[in-house]
Amino acid sequence: MTKKSFIIFDIDDQRYALSVKSVKIIIRSVALTYLSEAPDLLLGLLNLGGEFIPVINIREQFNLPLKTIRVSDRIIIAEASKYTIAFIADSVEDVVELEQEPLDQSVDIFPGIEKFLTGISRYNGRSVLIYDINTLFPEQTIKHITDGLKQIEEPA
């Protein structure tokens, strides 16, 4: 099995991994712009040098409870389905080479999030759930969010 480069990040003591090819930059947490009429999956907007990037609520995607953003959190800015998006992780551990083991589709080990998984691996003795960013944040989901933003910005 060949190794590929992944970025490992943590959310609620679980390790996740995305291909480094999809990650543009990782920054420390900053204040977001919150929109009262935003789609449910949109946590807020990140102003990065005058470009507003939608911050997707990855915790909702993973069926985790909402939590207040902390100073120690990291914002991962990535390319997903031809869109630049961001999401918040508790921490970013490392960029590593991992061997991705395929999942046994007959076993329901991660209820609610297995549809996003592409594989599993181990790093420093702990499991790492591997995702394809385009499966985790599909184009229709991001398009729905960005179309919702246009409606908020452009009153009818």
C-alpha positions, 0 to 999 in steps of 0.5 A: 500500500502506498503512503500519501501526505495528510494533515492531521487535525483533532476535534473532540479528541478524535483525529481526522485527516485530509489530503495536504493537496486540498489544504491551502493554509492554516491560521489561528482562530480569529473573530468571524462575521456571523449572519443571522439569516445564514444557512444552518451549515454556515458557522460564519464568514472569515475575512482573509485579506478582504476575501470573505470565506465561508466557515463551514460548521464541521461539527454539525457534519460530524453530529457533534454539539456546537462549541464556542470558538477558543483562542487555541482553535485552528482554522483550516482553509481548503479547496473543496469542490472548486470553492475555498472554504474554511472549518474550525478544528481544536488543533492541527497536529502534523503533516504526515505520510499515512497508509490508508486502509479501506473501510469495511463497508459492512461495519457501521463503526462511526454512525452518522459520519461513515458516509464521509470516510474514505479510509482509516489509519493509525498515527502515534498509536491512535486511529485517524479517520481519513476523509476526502474533502469533496465528499465531506463538503460536496459541491451542492452543499457549498453551492447552497451555502454560497447561494444563500450568502448572495441572497443575504447580500443582495436584497430583493 
